[in-house]
Amino acid sequence: MLHSLIRQFSEEGAASIWAQLNYHVECECENAGFITIESIPDDLKSAFQRKAAELIPTNLVRKPSDQEKVDWNQNQFASELAIANILGSWNENYEDDKVIVEKLVKEDFSNWISKMRMILQEPKSPLSLKNGVWNITKRQKLWKNLGSRLFDENLNNFKQLVVIVLTERNPQFELGVGTK
């Protein structure tokens, strides 16, 4: 345990520092003395001084540049991305999701999804795709950036679709209704 404590302060051999400490204690005890900080030799004290923290030189530290921030409002498909942000997530393997997307974007799903695939290939894309499930990442930032591309027509259309989806009866809850 003492060796590991010594290694916290000194990268030199802990065994040699321990040996120096033992020798010093033996010499002091031989004369019935006691050990104080002042009586410890300077070379031994220096082994236990905290090393100054070294910092990476500022010229080697990479700072985030303005080029790394993408202005999605300048993308050729910014309006389509704004509508995708309203959706938040969809599954391209579900026909019902495709129908909802088509009604919302007022465009054939295959045309619209090809635009989303192009955005997906962009560096720092706000889209993610896994097993056919699309998600928008950092929706709040994207909303702030693209919110001006959404109009009352888009929001009213979205509202109507939300009402349709949320009021649709799920057939699994209808099983056995009215039978004895």
C-alpha positions as CSV (number, residue, x, y, z in Angstrom):
1,M,0.0,0.0,0.0
2,L,2.8,2.4,0.8
3,H,4.4,1.6,-2.5
4,S,1.3,2.7,-4.4
5,L,1.0,5.9,-2.3
6,I,4.6,6.7,-3.1
7,R,3.9,6.1,-6.9
8,Q,1.2,8.7,-6.8
9,F,3.8,11.3,-6.3
10,S,6.9,9.9,-7.9
11,E,7.2,8.0,-11.1
12,E,10.7,6.8,-10.0
13,G,11.1,3.5,-8.3
14,A,8.9,3.3,-5.3
15,A,11.2,0.7,-3.8
16,S,14.3,3.0,-3.8
17,I,12.3,5.9,-2.2
18,W,10.9,3.5,0.4
19,A,14.5,2.3,1.1
20,Q,15.6,6.0,1.6
21,L,12.7,6.5,4.0
22,N,13.6,3.4,6.0
23,Y,17.2,4.5,6.2
24,H,16.3,8.0,7.4
25,V,13.9,6.6,10.1
26,E,16.6,4.2,11.3
27,C,19.2,6.9,11.6
28,E,16.8,9.2,13.5
29,C,15.5,6.5,15.8
30,E,19.1,5.4,16.6
31,N,19.6,8.6,18.4
32,A,16.2,8.6,20.0
33,G,15.1,11.5,17.8
34,F,11.9,12.1,16.1
35,I,11.1,12.9,12.5
36,T,9.7,16.2,11.4
37,I,9.2,17.6,7.9
38,E,12.2,19.8,8.5
39,S,14.5,16.8,9.3
40,I,13.6,14.9,6.1
41,P,16.3,15.4,3.4
42,D,15.3,17.7,0.5
43,D,15.8,15.0,-2.1
44,L,13.3,12.8,-0.2
45,K,10.8,15.7,0.2
46,S,11.0,16.5,-3.6
47,A,9.9,12.9,-4.3
48,F,6.5,13.7,-2.7
49,Q,5.9,17.2,-4.2
50,R,2.9,17.4,-6.5
51,K,3.9,17.8,-10.1
52,A,2.6,20.8,-11.9
53,A,-0.2,19.9,-14.3
54,E,0.9,20.1,-17.9
55,L,-1.5,21.6,-20.4
56,I,-1.7,20.9,-24.1
57,P,-0.3,24.0,-25.9
58,T,-3.1,26.2,-27.3
59,N,-1.8,26.0,-30.8
60,L,-2.3,22.2,-30.7
61,V,-5.9,22.3,-29.3
62,R,-8.5,22.0,-32.0
63,K,-11.2,24.6,-31.6
64,P,-14.6,24.1,-33.2
65,S,-14.8,26.2,-36.3
66,D,-17.8,27.9,-37.8
67,Q,-17.4,25.5,-40.8
68,E,-18.4,22.6,-38.5
69,K,-21.8,24.1,-37.9
70,V,-24.2,23.2,-40.6
71,D,-27.0,25.6,-41.6
72,W,-29.7,23.2,-42.7
73,N,-31.7,26.2,-43.9
74,Q,-29.3,26.4,-46.8
75,N,-29.8,22.8,-47.9
76,Q,-31.7,22.3,-51.1
77,F,-34.2,20.1,-49.3
78,A,-34.6,22.3,-46.3
79,S,-38.4,22.5,-46.6
80,E,-38.7,18.7,-46.8
81,L,-36.4,18.4,-43.8
82,A,-38.6,20.8,-41.8
83,I,-41.6,18.6,-42.5
84,A,-39.6,15.5,-41.5
85,N,-38.8,17.3,-38.2
86,I,-42.5,17.6,-37.5
87,L,-42.8,13.8,-37.9
88,G,-39.8,13.1,-35.7
89,S,-39.7,9.5,-36.7
90,W,-41.2,7.1,-39.2
91,N,-40.7,3.5,-40.4
92,E,-40.3,3.1,-44.1
93,N,-41.3,-0.6,-43.8
94,Y,-44.8,0.3,-42.6
95,E,-47.4,1.1,-45.3
96,D,-49.4,3.2,-42.8
97,D,-46.4,5.4,-42.1
98,K,-45.8,5.8,-45.8
99,V,-49.4,6.9,-46.3
100,I,-49.2,9.4,-43.5
101,V,-45.9,10.8,-44.9
102,E,-47.4,11.1,-48.4
103,K,-50.5,13.0,-47.1
104,L,-48.3,15.3,-45.0
105,V,-45.7,16.1,-47.7
106,K,-48.2,16.0,-50.6
107,E,-45.8,14.0,-52.6
108,D,-45.1,10.4,-53.5
109,F,-43.2,8.7,-50.7
110,S,-40.5,7.3,-53.0
111,N,-39.7,10.8,-54.2
112,W,-39.6,12.3,-50.7
113,I,-37.6,9.5,-49.1
114,S,-34.9,9.8,-51.8
115,K,-34.4,13.4,-50.6
116,M,-34.2,12.2,-47.1
117,R,-31.6,9.7,-48.2
118,M,-29.5,12.5,-49.7
119,I,-29.7,14.5,-46.5
120,L,-28.7,11.3,-44.6
121,Q,-25.4,11.2,-46.5
122,E,-24.5,14.8,-45.5
123,P,-21.9,15.3,-42.8
124,K,-23.5,16.0,-39.4
125,S,-26.9,14.9,-40.8
126,P,-29.8,15.4,-38.5
127,L,-31.3,12.2,-39.8
128,S,-30.5,8.7,-38.6
129,L,-31.7,5.4,-40.1
130,K,-31.6,1.9,-38.5
131,N,-33.6,-1.1,-39.8
132,G,-35.9,1.1,-41.8
133,V,-36.7,3.4,-38.8
134,W,-35.9,7.0,-39.4
135,N,-35.3,9.5,-36.6
136,I,-34.6,13.2,-36.4
137,T,-31.8,14.1,-34.0
138,K,-31.5,17.4,-32.2
139,R,-35.1,18.3,-33.1
140,Q,-35.1,21.6,-31.1
141,K,-32.1,23.0,-32.9
142,L,-33.5,21.9,-36.2
143,W,-36.9,23.5,-35.3
144,K,-35.1,26.8,-34.6
145,N,-33.2,26.6,-37.8
146,L,-36.1,25.4,-40.1
147,G,-39.2,26.6,-38.3
148,S,-39.7,29.5,-40.7
149,R,-40.1,27.0,-43.6
150,L,-43.4,25.7,-42.0
151,F,-46.6,27.5,-42.8
152,D,-50.1,27.3,-41.5
153,E,-51.0,24.9,-44.3
154,N,-48.3,22.5,-43.1
155,L,-49.4,22.7,-39.5
156,N,-53.1,22.3,-40.3
157,N,-52.4,19.3,-42.5
158,F,-50.3,17.8,-39.7
159,K,-53.1,18.5,-37.1
160,Q,-55.6,16.7,-39.3
161,L,-53.3,13.7,-39.7
162,V,-52.7,13.5,-36.0
163,V,-56.4,13.5,-35.3
164,I,-56.8,10.6,-37.9
165,V,-54.0,8.6,-36.4
166,L,-55.0,9.1,-32.8
167,T,-58.7,8.4,-33.3
168,E,-58.2,5.3,-35.4
169,R,-59.4,2.2,-33.6
170,N,-56.8,-0.5,-33.0
171,P,-58.2,-3.9,-34.2
172,Q,-56.5,-5.8,-31.4
173,F,-58.7,-4.1,-28.9
174,E,-61.9,-5.0,-30.8
175,L,-61.4,-8.8,-30.6
176,G,-64.3,-10.5,-28.8
177,V,-66.4,-7.3,-28.6
178,G,-70.1,-8.2,-28.7
179,T,-69.6,-12.0,-28.4
180,K,-70.7,-14.1,-25.6
